[in-house]
Amino acid sequence: MDRYELRRVDYSLTEDHVALQSAYREFVTANCSIDVVRAAEAAGFDKGLWEKLCATGATTMALPESVGGDGATLVDLTLVAEELGRSLAPVPWIDHVCAARLLDRLGALGGELAGAASGERILTLDLRETDTAGPRLIASGAIADHIVVRDGDDVVLLAFATRPAAVANLGKLPMAWIDPSAADTRTVLGSGAQALADYQLALDEWRLLTASALAGLIEETMTIAAEFAKTRYTLGVPIATLQAISHPLANMAITVQGIRALARRAAWYLDNEPGERPELGPAAFVFAAEEAAKAATVAVHIQGGLGVSEEAAASAYLVRARGWPLAAGDPGETTKRIGRLVAARETSAARESA
């Protein structure tokens, strides 16, 4: 038996995993109430919460020990992402850690980026599957100190003396239009096929962690809806007992488990056998993007007129369920990539068996 045989089909959490997830659930419960989320909507960012999160080691854990990190696995990172998604935390943790891991692969962490590992300097990257010239809308562009983009065959680090203006968006993210030609400093970090492959891996990691964040979002919006349904009565019984309410809630619970299983499987493969199932991370993202919008919409409907009010927590979850996946552009582009990956593998297998 090879050493990976059992783990390929068993993605259950270890005691250490459970302890890690519990620690970050306690952190967001104590520090990221819905009032904190609402207060940060204009900027899309809560600096105080970011500093507290960085102090827990959430940014350094994502990096290898060779650059001062904790060597956490991608499975570990999915657990943190899920808790941040559960609380709608207004911090760019996923963008930052994916960019930091990319810079490490390119050998660029250090020097002026020395503070990036700890989160003192915020990193982000262009999340689109396809590279096009000119300005691009970047999720954390309004608050990032350094931005990584593709420019043809180059991977480039940009910095601006004055941060670009934030752009209002459905996901309440600190988005901004970034024009690489207008950057005050522009540093080529790598060129050619390997640099672009490293960049693509960063995009796959972002989609994987975003899928986990959306799983947390779905579970919390389900909890909000379920608690509401327990307290509202019709004909003398809680509306939660009605099939039109209970069945959609059950479907949400099933969806959360499905996204978790797929995301953790994808994380394990990316960590241990990155070339074997590269479509799993993108697939988790596409699945979560579609189901999060459905689940959040159902949760709002369950609460009726209260659910659509601006002050309702359910409405905050709904806009982010719809907006977060769009930070990377059209999820349909990711679907196309999944098709290309699967087709290439099946074609290769057919040739080998011929």
TORZA-221300 format. One record per residue (C-alpha): residue in one letter; z, x, y. Coordinates in steps of 0.05 Angstrom, whole numbers, plus 5000, padded with zeros to 4 digits. Each point is the difference from the previous one (the first is absolute). Layout:
N
AZXY
...
This chain:
354
M500050005000
D498250285068
R505550015052
Y496949455042
E498449504945
L506149555008
R500350055076
R492949755006
V502349324978
D507350005024
Y501149975075
S507249774999
L504750315052
T505150544983
E507249965025
D498150495056
H494349555021
V504649405003
A505150395040
L494650225049
Q497449305010
S507049725009
A501650535052
Y493949825042
R501249254991
E507050105028
F497050425057
V495149475023
T505149444992
A504750375046
N494950255050
C493949555001
S501649275012
I494749505020
D502650075071
V498450754999
V493149844974
R498849495055
A502550465054
A495050544979
E493949554998
A497350195068
A499750754983
G499449934925
F505250554993
D507550075003
K501750725017
G507449934984
L498549714931
W494950564988
E505250535016
K505149684954
L494849954944
C498050735008
A507450204997
T500349714930
G494750504977
A494749474991
T494650445031
T501950674968
M500849684931
A492549894999
L498450745003
P500650564949
E506050465000
S495550595020
V499449725071
G507249765006
G499149334966
D503649674943
G494149954952
A500449254990
T494949674955
L495249465022
V504149514959
D506050185043
L495949885063
T497749314976
L507349794996
V501350215072
A493649665023
E502049364965
E506649975037
L496850155068
G495049454986
R505549524981
S503250085069
L493450065040
A502850665026
P496350195065
V499250734981
P493750404980
W503150294937
I494049884954
D495050285050
H504450605014
V501650214929
C492749924977
A497750435058
A505550514988
R498250064926
L492750095020
L501850565049
D504150344945
R494049974952
L495850325055
G505350545012
A501049775072
L507449835003
G503650515043
G499250305069
E499349445051
L500749504943
A506650284976
G503749385025
A495349534965
A503350054932
S506549715028
G496549485042
E501550335067
R492649985011
I496449374976
L493650084959
T494649504984
L492949984974
D493649605003
L500649514942
R492949754992
E496350124935
T493650195037
D499450535053
T496249825063
A499050365065
G503249795066
P506649655016
R503949694944
L505949524999
I506050364968
A506349654977
S505350455031
G495450315053
A504349775058
I506250374978
A497550594959
D500750725024
H494450234953
I494349624969
V495850224941
V492849754995
R493650164963
D494250265041
G494050094955
D501950534948
D506250215039
V507249765000
V502550065071
L506849975034
L500149675069
A505350005054
F500049655068
A503950215061
T500849255017
R500649514943
P494549484997
A501849295021
A502449534946
V495449434978
A502849324984
N498949824927
L501949494947
G504350484960
K504350195061
L498350734988
P499750565053
M492450024996
A495550375049
W492750185008
I499250744986
D494050385024
P499850694966
S495650275055
A505349845052
A505750384965
D503450555039
T500550434939
R495649984938
T501450444939
V495750024938
L504850004940
G494850044945
S492749904984
G495849814941
A500849624936
Q507250204984
A502649835070
L496649324997
A502949884930
D506950165027
Y498949505056
Q497749474951
L506450114960
A504049885064
L496349335009
D501549814927
E507350175011
W500249585063
R497049404963
L504850094943
L506250025045
T497449425042
A499249594936
S507450144985
A502049815071
L496249354992
A503749874934
G506550055038
L497349555054
I497849474949
E506850014965
E503749915065
T495649455026
M500949664932
T507650065008
I499749715070
A495949404975
A504449904939
E506450005040
F497049495047
A497749564943
K507049984970
T502849695064
R494849475014
Y500349344962
T495249444985
L501949374962
G506950314988
V497650654967
P498550705028
I492650095013
A500650644959
T500149564938
L493149725015
Q494250324962
A495950055064
I505550475026
S502950344939
H493450194967
P497250375061
L506750365006
A499650204927
N492950255011
M502650455056
A505250304954
I494750144947
T495550315053
V505550475023
Q501050254930
G492650094990
I499250415064
R506150424982
A497550154931
L493050195024
A502650425058
R505050384957
R494750134947
A495250255054
A505550445029
W501550314932
Y492650154987
L499050315069
D506150454988
N498450204929
E492749874983
P496649895067
G492950014973
E501149504944
R500949335036
P498350105074
E498349265009
L507249764987
G502850155070
P494249675036
A500449414951
A507449915015
F498449985074
V494449494994
F504349564955
A506050045047
A495849885063
E497249364972
E506449744970
A504650175059
A495949555047
K500249434949
A507450064987
A502050045073
T495749395015
V503349614945
A506950205026
V498249745069
H497449354970
I506449894960
Q503950025065
G495349535036
G500549985075
L505850485001
G495950524962
V494650045053
S504850075059
E500050685033
E507450114988
A499549874925
A500450624956
A494449714957
S495150055057
A501750745010
Y498550134927
L493549605003
V496850405056
R501850664967
A497649774932
R493349875031
G499950595049
W502850604962
P494250064951
L495049975058
A502950655027
A495150354952
G494249575020
D496749504953
P503449994932
G493149834972
E498150735010
T505750194953
T497449494950
K493250345001
R503350674987
I503649714940
G493449774973
R496950685009
L505850354965
V499949534940
A492550024994
A499950765002
R505350044945
E496649504955
T493250335010
S503150684982
A503349714938
A493549684978
R496350655006
E505350384961
S499849494943
A492449984998
